[in-house]
């Protein structure tokens, strides 16, 4: 159940209208890294967690709902940035006031130019936010990433929060309005908070590497192929031990010779690791059975009926006993 509270989560304000920045801000309304994408991604991911992982369901739904709150903040800011323009678009009988409102002919020409680039925003919508990015490209469900595996989905969400944070960081460079920056800084900061929350949730799952269930092939998991000519660089990505599996990196300095000598890697051997193929297969079966049991046990029908939620009719949201049954409202 969604219940809309009319007050914004953060009180968005603007100092003056700014048509051009309103268009840029659309990137966070209907863009590929925007608030609608984040809200829908976490919302979709949450469904598979409801029964087997109720704590992660709660996390995903809470953050998804907050992202809808952020979408409202972005939309409200866009609307205020277009203050004056929207009214003049309704003033169809007078052709001169729009030029005055835009502080001269140069601004009107720029407005017309922007309208030609993104007609849906400036002409077809009547000046309100549109579900597009800043170039007028419609929002798409293809922006949503959901793999149905918690360890994979949480990593996708960490990446989504990173992208959104960077967009807000860049947007702040294109406005000199301190009140708009105030809202952008709040929104950017919440991306950082969500990043940490998703990371903490990922860390609470063990094992969580690699994403999914199946382990990697020990013959290839710690090999680094030097696939370029010129100066070579070394770092923790190709020397020492790997950060997740703790295996010794094997640096293949001449990958062409190595591939030829191993018959196209068919005869490659595992070096620098204690894992064997037999151990990997055993672990794969064990984790597969464990994860399957978690889902099956949580989603098994009770008395032949599947119910999404069990309503507690004995207590209200404050935990106090109810004294009467719900009565319908007469029309």
C-alpha positions in Angstrom: 0.0 0.0 0.0 1.3 3.4 -1.0 0.2 6.4 1.0 1.2 9.8 -0.4 2.2 12.5 2.1 1.9 15.9 0.6 5.0 17.4 2.1 8.2 16.8 0.3 10.9 14.8 2.0 13.3 17.8 1.4 11.8 21.3 1.0 12.9 22.1 -2.6 13.4 25.8 -3.4 14.7 27.9 -6.3 15.8 31.5 -6.5 14.7 32.2 -10.0 13.4 30.5 -13.1 16.0 28.7 -15.3 14.6 27.0 -18.4 17.9 25.5 -19.5 18.7 23.9 -16.2 15.2 22.6 -15.9 15.9 20.7 -19.1 19.2 19.3 -17.7 17.5 18.3 -14.5 15.2 16.0 -16.6 18.1 13.6 -16.6 17.3 12.7 -13.0 13.6 12.5 -13.6 13.4 10.2 -16.6 17.0 9.4 -17.5 18.9 6.1 -17.3 20.5 7.0 -14.0 17.5 8.9 -12.6 15.2 8.6 -9.7 12.4 6.8 -11.6 14.9 4.1 -12.8 16.2 3.6 -9.2 12.7 3.4 -7.7 11.5 0.9 -10.3 14.6 -1.2 -10.1 14.5 -1.7 -6.4 10.8 -2.1 -6.5 11.0 -4.9 -9.0 13.9 -6.6 -7.2 12.0 -6.7 -4.0 9.3 -9.1 -5.1 11.6 -12.1 -5.1 12.8 -11.3 -1.6 9.4 -11.1 0.2 9.2 -14.6 1.5 12.8 -16.0 1.7 14.6 -12.8 2.6 12.1 -10.4 4.4 14.8 -8.2 5.8 16.2 -7.5 2.3 12.6 -7.0 1.0 12.1 -4.3 3.7 15.4 -2.6 2.6 14.6 -2.6 -1.1 11.0 -1.4 -0.6 12.1 1.3 1.8 14.7 2.6 -0.6 12.5 2.3 -3.6 9.8 4.3 -1.8 12.4 7.0 -0.9 13.5 7.1 -4.5 9.9 8.0 -5.5 10.1 10.8 -2.9 13.2 12.0 -4.7 11.5 11.8 -8.0 8.9 14.2 -6.5 11.6 16.6 -5.4 13.1 16.6 -8.8 9.8 17.1 -10.5 8.9 20.0 -8.1 12.2 21.7 -8.7 11.8 21.4 -12.5 8.3 22.9 -12.2 9.6 25.8 -10.1 12.5 26.4 -12.5 9.9 26.8 -15.3 7.9 29.4 -13.3 6.6 32.0 -15.6 7.2 30.0 -18.7 4.2 27.7 -18.0 1.9 30.6 -17.4 3.0 32.3 -20.6 2.5 29.1 -22.6 -1.2 29.3 -21.5 -1.4 33.0 -22.6 -2.1 32.1 -26.2 -3.7 35.5 -26.9 -0.5 37.5 -26.3 2.7 36.8 -28.2 4.9 39.4 -26.5 5.0 38.5 -22.8 7.1 35.4 -23.2 10.0 37.5 -24.6 9.7 39.9 -21.6 9.6 37.1 -19.2 12.7 35.5 -20.7 14.6 38.8 -20.2 15.1 39.7 -23.9 15.1 38.3 -27.4 18.4 36.3 -26.9 16.7 34.2 -24.1 13.6 33.7 -26.3 15.8 32.5 -29.1 17.5 30.1 -26.8 14.1 28.9 -25.5 13.0 28.2 -29.1 16.3 26.4 -29.7 15.8 24.2 -26.7 12.2 23.6 -27.7 13.3 22.3 -31.1 15.8 19.9 -29.4 13.2 18.6 -26.9 9.7 19.5 -28.1 7.9 17.1 -25.7 9.3 19.0 -22.8 8.7 22.6 -24.0 5.8 22.2 -26.3 3.7 19.0 -25.9 3.8 18.9 -22.1 2.9 22.5 -21.6 6.0 23.1 -19.6 5.7 20.3 -16.9 8.2 17.5 -16.3 8.2 14.7 -18.9 9.2 11.1 -18.4 12.3 11.5 -20.6 16.0 12.3 -20.2 17.4 15.8 -21.0 17.5 15.0 -24.7 13.8 14.0 -24.8 14.5 10.2 -25.0 11.6 8.4 -23.3 12.1 6.5 -20.1 12.4 2.8 -20.8 12.0 -0.4 -18.8 15.3 -1.5 -20.3 17.0 0.7 -17.7 15.9 -1.7 -15.0 18.5 -4.3 -13.9 17.2 -7.3 -11.9 18.9 -10.7 -12.0 16.8 -12.5 -9.4 19.8 -13.1 -7.2 20.5 -10.9 -4.2 24.2 -10.8 -4.4 24.0 -9.8 -8.1 21.1 -7.3 -7.6 22.8 -5.6 -4.6 25.9 -5.1 -6.7 23.8 -3.7 -9.5 22.2 -1.3 -7.1 25.6 -0.1 -5.8 26.5 0.7 -9.4 23.1 2.5 -9.9 23.7 4.7 -6.8 27.2 5.5 -8.1 25.9 6.6 -11.4 23.1 8.7 -9.9 25.6 10.3 -7.5 27.9 11.3 -10.3 25.0 12.9 -12.3 24.0 15.1 -9.3 27.7 16.0 -8.8 27.9 17.1 -12.5 24.5 18.9 -12.4 25.8 21.1 -9.6 28.4 22.5 -12.0 25.7 23.9 -14.2 23.7 26.0 -11.8 24.6 29.0 -9.7 21.4 29.0 -7.8 22.3 28.2 -4.1 18.8 27.0 -3.3 18.8 24.5 -6.2 22.3 23.3 -5.2 20.9 22.8 -1.7 18.4 20.3 -3.1 20.9 18.7 -5.4 23.4 18.2 -2.5 20.7 16.5 -0.4 19.8 14.1 -3.3 23.5 13.4 -4.0 24.1 12.7 -0.3 21.2 10.2 -0.2 22.8 8.3 -3.1 25.9 7.9 -0.9 23.7 6.7 2.0 22.0 4.1 -0.2 25.3 3.0 -1.6 26.4 2.1 1.9 23.1 0.5 2.8 23.3 -1.8 -0.2 27.0 -2.6 0.6 26.1 -3.5 4.2 23.3 -5.7 3.0 25.6 -7.5 0.6 28.2 -8.0 3.3 25.5 -9.6 5.5 25.2 -12.4 2.9 27.7 -15.3 3.2 29.0 -16.5 0.8 28.4 -13.6 -1.6 31.2 -14.1 -4.1 31.1 -14.7 -6.9 27.6 -13.3 -7.7 25.1 -16.0 -8.0 25.8 -19.6 -6.8 28.4 -21.3 -9.1 32.0 -20.9 -8.2 34.6 -20.0 -10.8 36.9 -22.5 -12.5 40.1 -22.6 -10.5 42.2 -23.1 -13.7 41.3 -19.6 -14.8 40.0 -17.5 -11.8 43.4 -16.1 -10.9 45.1 -15.7 -14.3 46.0 -12.2 -15.6 46.5 -12.0 -19.3 48.8 -9.2 -20.5 46.7 -8.4 -23.6 48.5 -5.3 -24.8 51.9 -4.3 -26.0 54.1 -1.5 -24.5 54.8 -0.6 -20.9 53.3 -3.1 -18.5 51.9 -2.1 -15.1 51.6 -4.1 -12.0 49.1 -3.7 -9.1 46.9 -5.6 -6.8 44.8 -6.6 -9.8 47.6 -8.8 -11.2 50.2 -9.4 -8.5 49.8 -10.7 -4.9 46.6 -12.3 -3.9 43.1 -11.8 -5.3 40.9 -9.7 -3.0 37.9 -12.1 -2.8 39.2 -15.6 -3.3 42.7 -15.0 -1.8 44.4 -16.8 -4.7 47.8 -15.9 -6.0 47.7 -13.9 -9.2 49.4 -15.7 -12.1 50.7 -13.2 -14.6 50.6 -14.4 -18.2 53.1 -12.1 -19.9 52.9 -13.7 -23.3 49.2 -14.9 -23.8 49.7 -16.0 -27.4 52.5 -18.5 -26.5 50.5 -19.6 -23.4 47.4 -20.3 -25.4 49.3 -22.2 -28.1 51.3 -24.3 -25.5 48.1 -25.2 -23.6 46.1 -26.2 -26.8 43.8 -23.2 -26.5 43.8 -23.4 -22.7 42.4 -26.9 -22.7 45.5 -28.2 -20.9 45.8 -25.2 -18.6 46.3 -26.1 -14.9 45.3 -24.4 -11.7 48.2 -22.6 -10.0 48.4 -20.4 -7.0 45.1 -21.8 -5.5 44.1 -24.5 -3.1 40.8 -25.0 -4.9 40.3 -28.1 -7.1 37.5 -28.8 -9.6 36.2 -31.5 -7.3 36.0 -29.1 -4.3 34.3 -26.5 -6.5 31.6 -29.0 -7.7 31.0 -30.1 -4.1 30.5 -26.5 -3.0 28.3 -25.7 -6.0 25.9 -28.5 -5.0 25.9 -27.6 -1.3 25.1 -23.9 -1.9 22.5 -24.7 -4.6 20.7 -27.0 -2.1 20.9 -24.4 0.6 19.6 -21.5 -1.5 16.8 -23.7 -3.0 15.7 -24.8 0.5 15.6 -21.2 1.6 13.2 -20.2 -1.2 11.1 -23.4 -1.1 10.6 -23.3 2.6 9.6 -19.7 2.6 7.2 -19.9 -0.4 5.5 -23.2 0.3 1.7 -22.8 0.3 0.1 -23.0 3.7 -3.0 -25.3 3.6 -2.9 -25.1 -0.2 -3.2 -21.3 -0.3 -0.5 -18.8 -1.1 -0.8 -15.4 0.6 1.5 -12.5 0.1 0.9 -11.0 3.5 -0.7 -11.9 6.8 -2.6 -9.0 8.2 -2.6 -8.5 12.0 -6.2 -7.5 12.8 -5.5 -7.5 16.6 -3.3 -4.4 16.6 -3.0 -1.1 14.8 0.4 0.4 13.6 1.1 1.6 17.1 0.7 -1.9 18.6 -2.6 -1.0 20.4 -5.6 -3.3 20.5 -8.3 -2.5 18.0 -11.7 -2.1 19.5 -13.8 -2.4 16.4 -13.8 -3.8 13.0 -13.1 -1.7 9.9 -16.3 -0.2 8.5 -16.7 0.9 4.9 -17.3 4.5 4.1 -20.7 5.3 2.6 -20.8 7.2 -0.6 
